[in-house]
């Protein structure tokens, strides 16, 4: 299948190219990057030697006329500007935020500007999303924080009060994109942790609530504090919620194991083993651990993912595999890099 990538010079775009280079069914034929048009791909992504000699093109609709599948890896607000110029018959996965939210009001509040509409939400590891993805022509890939938090909280819908979920999550600096920012240079980040978008204003908040509300059938509310961590990639989320049933850690662990028993990518670790971001670097895998805090009668869930892998490019390929009727693990059957 002929594949196009729009916005391939960013971190998520580069990770897409890396993973697609070895996909058994996909062949990348169109690669664009507006600000880096004309540059060699390896000058921006020196790790991608399989693309040696190839250049980023400026965006042109004609480059994508023969593409069966297109990935959009653009900043929020940009995908909606180009979608009408792409083939109506092509399958499209958008890694940006433009088509994730169903509510125009929430879009206006957290992003601003015009609401482009909503596509099938691509949380590929759980229903009710997975079966719908398989029948969709357009899929909105979840955000990185949203992926880790929604997966971590979804199995708790029968045992915890999801109307008051508290989340603290740390992300590597690649989650903020490739644009130069003073607060992201090494001298500012190294050896330091800092909260940002403090007080419930992070743009993934309505996305997480929307996904969990669909899963649970009840209105979900979260209080979310993101943290910038001094590492390039990875997310570690800690989720807590008041238990609605008297259950032990062992019982909760069993519920989580059963919930994800058919997932090829989500692993509920043995009790006593904690998720670790480095174990997932470069992969589409998720690690989860659970516990019951008996002192406060709260569920505590720890979730680790790679923000560029499961949180972006790898999950986008998983969605594309489902959309194209392929094994969802095609091109993704490998472990994380570890230390």
VOPAGU-2260 file (C-alpha; in pm, 1 decimal, decimal comma):
REM VOPAGU-2260
SITE   aa  ch    i         X         Y         Z
SITE  UNK   A    0       0,0       0,0       0,0
SITE  UNK   A    1     124,3     348,6     -85,5
SITE  UNK   A    2     159,5     570,8     221,2
SITE  UNK   A    3     192,0     945,7     266,5
SITE  UNK   A    4     314,0    1139,1     570,0
SITE  UNK   A    5     228,2    1507,6     608,5
SITE  UNK   A    6     443,0    1688,6     864,2
SITE  UNK   A    7     728,9    1438,8     878,5
SITE  UNK   A    8     999,5    1665,0    1021,6
SITE  UNK   A    9     866,4    1670,1    1379,3
SITE  UNK   A   10     937,4    1411,7    1647,3
SITE  UNK   A   11     616,3    1215,7    1586,0
SITE  UNK   A   12     665,2    1239,6    1210,1
SITE  UNK   A   13    1018,9    1107,4    1239,4
SITE  UNK   A   14     902,0     818,9    1454,6
SITE  UNK   A   15     634,6     740,1    1196,0
SITE  UNK   A   16     898,0     722,9     923,1
SITE  UNK   A   17    1117,9     495,8    1136,1
SITE  UNK   A   18     838,3     248,9    1203,8
SITE  UNK   A   19     696,6     259,8     850,9
SITE  UNK   A   20    1038,0     181,6     697,4
SITE  UNK   A   21    1007,4    -179,6     813,9
SITE  UNK   A   22     631,9    -228,5     787,3
SITE  UNK   A   23     551,9    -543,7     587,0
SITE  UNK   A   24     257,2    -391,8     396,4
SITE  UNK   A   25     317,0     -15,2     381,7
SITE  UNK   A   26     550,5     172,3     145,0
SITE  UNK   A   27     612,6     541,7     209,4
SITE  UNK   A   28     585,5     725,2    -122,1
SITE  UNK   A   29     506,9    1085,2     -19,0
SITE  UNK   A   30     684,5    1276,2     257,5
SITE  UNK   A   31     620,8    1645,7     321,8
SITE  UNK   A   32     740,8    1898,6     576,7
SITE  UNK   A   33     655,5    2261,7     515,4
SITE  UNK   A   34     931,5    2434,5     711,6
SITE  UNK   A   35    1196,5    2180,1     607,4
SITE  UNK   A   36    1096,6    2140,3     243,7
SITE  UNK   A   37    1397,6    2064,5      25,6
SITE  UNK   A   38    1612,9    1936,4     310,2
SITE  UNK   A   39    1741,3    1581,5     323,7
SITE  UNK   A   40    1542,0    1366,1     565,7
SITE  UNK   A   41    1863,2    1246,9     731,2
SITE  UNK   A   42    1969,5    1606,4     802,2
SITE  UNK   A   43    1668,4    1638,3    1035,5
SITE  UNK   A   44    1640,7    1273,0    1141,4
SITE  UNK   A   45    1998,2    1137,6    1121,1
SITE  UNK   A   46    1882,4     802,2    1261,3
SITE  UNK   A   47    1672,5     733,8     949,9
SITE  UNK   A   48    1945,6     602,3     721,2
SITE  UNK   A   49    1688,1     391,7     536,2
SITE  UNK   A   50    1566,6     724,3     388,5
SITE  UNK   A   51    1917,7     833,4     283,2
SITE  UNK   A   52    1910,2    1048,0     -30,0
SITE  UNK   A   53    1540,2    1134,8       4,4
SITE  UNK   A   54    1416,2    1487,0      72,6
SITE  UNK   A   55    1118,9    1647,4     240,2
SITE  UNK   A   56     881,4    1796,8     -15,9
SITE  UNK   A   57     664,6    2102,8      26,0
SITE  UNK   A   58     300,5    2003,7      67,7
SITE  UNK   A   59     129,7    1946,6    -265,9
SITE  UNK   A   60    -202,8    1761,8    -300,7
SITE  UNK   A   61     -80,7    1591,2    -617,7
SITE  UNK   A   62     185,4    1402,0    -419,3
SITE  UNK   A   63     -90,5    1215,7    -237,2
SITE  UNK   A   64    -323,0    1131,9    -526,5
SITE  UNK   A   65    -203,7     771,0    -543,4
SITE  UNK   A   66    -180,5     715,0    -166,0
SITE  UNK   A   67    -401,9     450,2      -7,8
SITE  UNK   A   68    -329,7     573,7     343,5
SITE  UNK   A   69    -213,5     910,3     478,1
SITE  UNK   A   70     -80,0    1009,1     819,7
SITE  UNK   A   71    -109,5    1370,7     934,9
SITE  UNK   A   72     153,5    1469,1    1192,8
SITE  UNK   A   73      79,0    1839,9    1220,2
SITE  UNK   A   74      28,6    2087,2    1507,4
SITE  UNK   A   75    -329,5    2138,7    1622,9
SITE  UNK   A   76    -533,4    2350,3    1387,8
SITE  UNK   A   77    -329,1    2253,2    1080,8
SITE  UNK   A   78    -483,2    1919,9     979,0
SITE  UNK   A   79    -822,0    2078,2     913,8
SITE  UNK   A   80    -656,4    2318,0     667,3
SITE  UNK   A   81    -530,9    2041,7     438,1
SITE  UNK   A   82    -792,0    1768,7     470,0
SITE  UNK   A   83   -1007,1    1897,0     183,7
SITE  UNK   A   84    -704,1    1878,9     -48,4
SITE  UNK   A   85    -642,7    1507,6      14,1
SITE  UNK   A   86    -807,4    1220,8    -179,6
SITE  UNK   A   87   -1157,4    1147,6     -51,5
SITE  UNK   A   88   -1097,0     773,1     -90,6
SITE  UNK   A   89    -773,1     760,0     108,9
SITE  UNK   A   90    -774,0     633,2     465,5
SITE  UNK   A   91    -638,8     900,2     701,1
SITE  UNK   A   92    -502,1     889,7    1054,6
SITE  UNK   A   93    -456,8    1229,9    1216,6
SITE  UNK   A   94    -197,7    1240,4    1496,0
SITE  UNK   A   95    -303,0    1596,4    1581,0
SITE  UNK   A   96    -592,2    1714,6    1793,1
SITE  UNK   A   97    -819,4    1861,6    1526,2
SITE  UNK   A   98   -1074,4    1578,6    1509,1
SITE  UNK   A   99   -1057,9    1428,5    1861,1
SITE  UNK   A  100   -1322,8    1632,4    2041,2
SITE  UNK   A  101   -1693,7    1595,4    1973,8
SITE  UNK   A  102   -1785,7    1917,7    2153,8
SITE  UNK   A  103   -1730,1    2247,1    1973,5
SITE  UNK   A  104   -1758,3    2422,1    2309,7
SITE  UNK   A  105   -1474,8    2215,1    2457,7
SITE  UNK   A  106   -1262,2    2276,2    2149,9
SITE  UNK   A  107   -1314,1    2650,0    2182,8
SITE  UNK   A  108   -1231,0    2641,1    2554,5
SITE  UNK   A  109    -912,8    2432,5    2536,6
SITE  UNK   A  110    -778,5    2507,3    2186,2
SITE  UNK   A  111    -957,3    2810,9    2045,9
SITE  UNK   A  112   -1058,2    2872,9    1687,2
SITE  UNK   A  113   -1309,2    2688,0    1473,0
SITE  UNK   A  114   -1406,2    2331,0    1556,7
SITE  UNK   A  115   -1333,7    2104,1    1257,1
SITE  UNK   A  116   -1562,7    1823,3    1370,0
SITE  UNK   A  117   -1485,3    1476,3    1502,4
SITE  UNK   A  118   -1363,5    1147,4    1359,7
SITE  UNK   A  119   -1356,2     796,5    1502,1
SITE  UNK   A  120   -1145,9     806,9    1817,8
SITE  UNK   A  121    -845,5     577,2    1784,6
SITE  UNK   A  122    -798,6     425,3    2129,7
SITE  UNK   A  123    -714,8      98,3    1961,4
SITE  UNK   A  124    -672,5    -137,3    2257,5
SITE  UNK   A  125   -1025,0    -125,9    2396,4
SITE  UNK   A  126   -1386,5    -128,3    2298,6
SITE  UNK   A  127   -1609,3      45,6    2205,4
SITE  UNK   A  128   -1338,9     201,6    1988,3
SITE  UNK   A  129   -1154,7     -92,7    1832,8
SITE  UNK   A  130   -1440,3    -237,3    1628,8
SITE  UNK   A  131   -1539,7     108,9    1501,4
SITE  UNK   A  132   -1180,9     187,5    1396,7
SITE  UNK   A  133   -1181,4    -123,3    1178,1
SITE  UNK   A  134   -1473,0      19,0     977,5
SITE  UNK   A  135   -1352,1     378,5     955,9
SITE  UNK   A  136   -1200,6     585,8     677,1
SITE  UNK   A  137   -1091,6     866,0     912,7
SITE  UNK   A  138    -942,6     816,6    1259,5
SITE  UNK   A  139    -826,0    1069,2    1518,2
SITE  UNK   A  140    -523,0     931,7    1700,0
SITE  UNK   A  141    -542,2     994,5    2077,6
SITE  UNK   A  142    -308,2    1233,0    2254,2
SITE  UNK   A  143     -13,6    1089,0    2446,0
SITE  UNK   A  144    -133,8    1176,5    2796,7
SITE  UNK   A  145    -487,4    1078,0    2700,2
SITE  UNK   A  146    -370,6     734,2    2587,7
SITE  UNK   A  147    -195,7     651,9    2914,7
SITE  UNK   A  148    -470,3     790,3    3139,0
SITE  UNK   A  149    -768,7     647,3    2950,2
SITE  UNK   A  150    -610,9     301,1    2934,9
SITE  UNK   A  151    -521,9     317,4    3303,4
SITE  UNK   A  152    -867,0     426,2    3418,6
SITE  UNK   A  153   -1092,0     231,6    3179,0
SITE  UNK   A  154   -1102,9     -99,9    3373,1
SITE  UNK   A  155   -1190,4      87,7    3694,0
SITE  UNK   A  156   -1535,2     192,4    3573,7
SITE  UNK   A  157   -1705,5     -90,5    3769,3
SITE  UNK   A  158   -1517,2     -45,3    4096,8
SITE  UNK   A  159   -1436,7     324,8    4133,1
SITE  UNK   A  160   -1605,3     663,8    4126,4
SITE  UNK   A  161   -1491,6     817,5    3797,8
SITE  UNK   A  162   -1667,3    1146,2    3869,4
SITE  UNK   A  163   -1360,7    1253,0    4069,9
SITE  UNK   A  164   -1038,4    1115,3    3920,7
SITE  UNK   A  165    -704,8    1272,7    4012,7
SITE  UNK   A  166    -410,8    1233,0    3774,8
SITE  UNK   A  167     -48,3    1342,7    3799,8
SITE  UNK   A  168     158,3    1251,5    3493,6
SITE  UNK   A  169     514,8    1325,2    3386,2
SITE  UNK   A  170     623,3    1344,4    3022,6
SITE  UNK   A  171     950,8    1372,2    2837,3
SITE  UNK   A  172    1031,3    1692,6    2651,4
SITE  UNK   A  173     950,1    1554,6    2303,7
SITE  UNK   A  174     585,1    1578,2    2404,7
SITE  UNK   A  175     612,4    1954,7    2360,4
SITE  UNK   A  176     716,1    1926,2    1996,3
SITE  UNK   A  177    1032,5    2019,2    1810,5
SITE  UNK   A  178     995,0    2397,5    1801,0
SITE  UNK   A  179    1266,1    2584,1    1990,0
SITE  UNK   A  180    1144,8    2701,5    2332,0
SITE  UNK   A  181    1358,8    2844,8    2612,7
SITE  UNK   A  182    1190,9    2631,7    2880,9
SITE  UNK   A  183    1281,6    2315,5    2688,2
SITE  UNK   A  184    1653,6    2367,6    2631,3
SITE  UNK   A  185    1883,4    2129,3    2814,3
SITE  UNK   A  186    2009,7    2390,2    3061,6
SITE  UNK   A  187    1654,2    2458,4    3177,2
SITE  UNK   A  188    1529,7    2099,4    3187,2
SITE  UNK   A  189    1824,9    1891,8    3307,8
SITE  UNK   A  190    1804,0    1799,6    3675,2
SITE  UNK   A  191    1464,6    1963,4    3722,0
SITE  UNK   A  192    1093,2    1879,4    3737,4
SITE  UNK   A  193     823,2    2138,5    3674,0
SITE  UNK   A  194     444,4    2131,2    3653,5
SITE  UNK   A  195     284,3    2315,7    3363,3
SITE  UNK   A  196     -67,0    2401,0    3245,3
SITE  UNK   A  197    -144,8    2386,3    3615,3
SITE  UNK   A  198    -500,2    2391,8    3749,9
SITE  UNK   A  199    -689,4    2168,4    3506,9
SITE  UNK   A  200    -627,6    2361,0    3185,5
SITE  UNK   A  201    -435,4    2097,4    2987,0
SITE  UNK   A  202    -594,4    2035,1    2647,7
SITE  UNK   A  203    -608,9    1657,1    2692,8
SITE  UNK   A  204    -852,3    1692,5    2982,8
SITE  UNK   A  205   -1175,2    1700,0    2775,1
SITE  UNK   A  206   -1040,7    1425,6    2548,5
SITE  UNK   A  207    -979,4    1193,0    2844,8
SITE  UNK   A  208   -1320,3    1269,9    2994,0
SITE  UNK   A  209   -1489,1    1210,4    2658,8
SITE  UNK   A  210   -1321,0     870,9    2610,0
SITE  UNK   A  211   -1382,8     747,0    2964,5
SITE  UNK   A  212   -1744,6     864,6    2958,9
SITE  UNK   A  213   -1803,0     654,3    2646,8
SITE  UNK   A  214   -1636,9     353,3    2807,0
SITE  UNK   A  215   -1809,3     376,5    3144,9
SITE  UNK   A  216   -2147,9     518,2    3049,0
SITE  UNK   A  217   -2127,9     774,7    3330,3
SITE  UNK   A  218   -2003,8    1132,8    3330,9
SITE  UNK   A  219   -1631,8    1137,1    3408,7
SITE  UNK   A  220   -1440,6    1427,3    3561,4
SITE  UNK   A  221   -1064,1    1440,1    3604,8
SITE  UNK   A  222    -824,0    1676,9    3778,1
SITE  UNK   A  223    -504,7    1653,3    3574,2
SITE  UNK   A  224    -160,0    1793,3    3657,3
SITE  UNK   A  225     109,3    1739,2    3391,3
SITE  UNK   A  226     480,4    1751,1    3475,5
SITE  UNK   A  227     776,5    1814,1    3247,1
SITE  UNK   A  228    1041,4    1550,5    3319,2
SITE  UNK   A  229    1414,7    1578,9    3238,2
SITE  UNK   A  230    1414,3    1303,3    2973,9
SITE  UNK   A  231    1350,7    1306,9    2599,4
SITE  UNK   A  232    1060,6    1060,7    2582,2
SITE  UNK   A  233     822,0     857,6    2794,5
SITE  UNK   A  234     512,3     916,7    3010,3
SITE  UNK   A  235     443,5     792,0    3361,7
SITE  UNK   A  236      88,3     855,4    3482,4
SITE  UNK   A  237     -44,1     805,5    3833,8
SITE  UNK   A  238    -423,0     782,4    3850,3
SITE  UNK   A  239    -628,3     772,6    4169,9
SITE  UNK   A  240   -1002,2     743,4    4231,3
SITE  UNK   A  241   -1226,4     667,0    4530,0
SITE  UNK   A  242   -1331,1     303,2    4532,3
SITE  UNK   A  243   -1703,5     231,2    4511,4
SITE  UNK   A  244   -1660,4    -131,4    4617,9
SITE  UNK   A  245   -1468,1    -304,8    4893,2
SITE  UNK   A  246   -1193,8    -477,4    4691,6
SITE  UNK   A  247    -835,9    -582,9    4756,0
SITE  UNK   A  248    -528,0    -513,6    4546,8
SITE  UNK   A  249    -535,1    -873,8    4428,9
SITE  UNK   A  250    -898,1    -845,4    4318,4
SITE  UNK   A  251    -833,8    -520,5    4131,2
SITE  UNK   A  252    -528,3    -672,8    3967,9
SITE  UNK   A  253    -744,0    -961,3    3847,1
SITE  UNK   A  254   -1000,7    -720,4    3702,6
SITE  UNK   A  255    -729,0    -537,0    3509,5
SITE  UNK   A  256    -568,0    -857,6    3381,8
SITE  UNK   A  257    -903,8    -982,4    3252,9
SITE  UNK   A  258    -990,0    -646,3    3096,0
SITE  UNK   A  259    -674,1    -648,0    2883,9
SITE  UNK   A  260    -644,1   -1022,6    2827,2
SITE  UNK   A  261    -700,5    -985,7    2451,8
SITE  UNK   A  262    -471,8    -685,7    2406,6
SITE  UNK   A  263    -146,4    -746,5    2222,8
SITE  UNK   A  264      13,0    -434,8    2367,6
SITE  UNK   A  265    -115,9    -368,1    2721,0
SITE  UNK   A  266      58,5    -561,0    2997,5
SITE  UNK   A  267     -67,8    -561,1    3356,7
SITE  UNK   A  268     253,1    -637,9    3541,9
SITE  UNK   A  269     276,7    -894,9    3822,7
SITE  UNK   A  270     199,7    -744,5    4163,4
SITE  UNK   A  271     515,0    -585,8    4301,5
SITE  UNK   A  272     662,7    -493,5    3961,6
SITE  UNK   A  273     632,2    -128,0    3865,1
SITE  UNK   A  274     601,9      27,2    3517,1
SITE  UNK   A  275     917,9     187,3    3383,2
SITE  UNK   A  276     930,0     432,5    3094,0
SITE  UNK   A  277    1269,6     315,5    2964,5
SITE  UNK   A  278    1133,7     -37,4    2919,7
SITE  UNK   A  279     890,9      95,4    2656,5
SITE  UNK   A  280    1104,8     337,0    2456,0
SITE  UNK   A  281    1046,7     294,3    2083,6
SITE  UNK   A  282     756,0      53,6    2125,2
SITE  UNK   A  283     377,1      39,3    2112,5
SITE  UNK   A  284     356,9    -133,0    2450,5
SITE  UNK   A  285     190,7     -18,5    2773,5
SITE  UNK   A  286     275,5    -127,1    3127,8
SITE  UNK   A  287      20,6     -98,4    3410,7
SITE  UNK   A  288      29,6    -167,8    3784,1
SITE  UNK   A  289    -254,0    -128,3    4036,1
SITE  UNK   A  290    -292,1    -107,3    4412,4
SITE  UNK   A  291    -558,2     -34,0    4672,5
SITE  UNK   A  292    -466,2     237,1    4921,3
SITE  UNK   A  293    -654,6      99,1    5221,5
SITE  UNK   A  294    -584,3     409,8    5428,3
SITE  UNK   A  295    -793,6     630,8    5198,3
SITE  UNK   A  296    -994,6     359,6    5018,3
SITE  UNK   A  297    -861,2     479,0    4684,3
SITE  UNK   A  298    -755,7     293,2    4373,2
SITE  UNK   A  299    -403,8     380,5    4256,8
SITE  UNK   A  300    -295,7     300,8    3900,3
SITE  UNK   A  301      50,7     349,2    3750,1
SITE  UNK   A  302      82,4     355,0    3369,9
SITE  UNK   A  303     392,9     389,6    3152,3
SITE  UNK   A  304     412,1     443,3    2775,8
SITE  UNK   A  305     646,9     595,3    2520,3
SITE  UNK   A  306     486,7     926,7    2424,9
SITE  UNK   A  307     623,0     906,6    2068,2
SITE  UNK   A  308     542,9     536,0    2032,5
SITE  UNK   A  309     216,4     431,1    2196,5
SITE  UNK   A  310     134,4     797,7    2251,5
SITE  UNK   A  311     170,7     892,1    1885,1
SITE  UNK   A  312     331,2     711,2    1588,7
SITE  UNK   A  313     305,1     345,1    1692,7
SITE  UNK   A  314     -60,5     373,0    1793,4
SITE  UNK   A  315    -128,6     555,4    1465,3
SITE  UNK   A  316      12,3     255,6    1278,2
SITE  UNK   A  317    -190,8      19,9    1497,0
SITE  UNK   A  318    -501,4     217,6    1397,7
SITE  UNK   A  319    -400,0     209,7    1032,0
SITE  UNK   A  320    -352,4    -166,5    1048,0
SITE  UNK   A  321    -705,6    -207,0    1183,5
SITE  UNK   A  322    -847,8      28,5     920,1
SITE  UNK   A  323    -679,0    -169,7     643,6
SITE  UNK   A  324    -792,3    -511,0     768,0
SITE  UNK   A  325    -441,3    -616,2     873,3
SITE  UNK   A  326    -315,9    -772,8    1193,5
SITE  UNK   A  327    -309,5    -477,7    1433,0
SITE  UNK   A  328      46,4    -570,9    1534,5
SITE  UNK   A  329     184,8    -561,2    1177,8
SITE  UNK   A  330     513,4    -372,0    1186,5
SITE  UNK   A  331     486,0    -327,7    1564,2
SITE  UNK   A  332     584,4    -667,7    1705,4
SITE  UNK   A  333     894,8    -563,2    1897,0
SITE  UNK   A  334     985,0    -479,1    2254,5
SITE  UNK   A  335    1103,4    -150,2    2401,5
SITE  UNK   A  336    1471,5     -59,8    2409,0
SITE  UNK   A  337    1521,9     -60,3    2785,1
SITE  UNK   A  338    1824,1     103,3    2946,0
